Amino acid sequence: MSYRFHVHRTKPTYRLVTAEGAPFPGEANEADWRFTRVRERGDTNPDVARLVDETGYCLFRIGLSFDEIV
């Protein structure tokens, strides 16, 4: 299985991962996302792959600070 990685066009710290061949999540506007690469399952974080398998996508943010989770 392969996974497609996207970066939000105006909020580039946000990343979206979907399964190759799956429809884009209905909650998202595909035009807001820039495709960056395809990764095979073995090259994808297991937590990311599990979320995509369970929910159809994985949405996350790069660059969180500890202040945001305390």
Summary of the structure (lengths in Angstrom):
residues: 70
radius of gyration: 12.3
end to end distance: 35.9
largest distance: 37.7
contacts: 156
relative contact order: 0.28
helix: 27%
strand: 37%
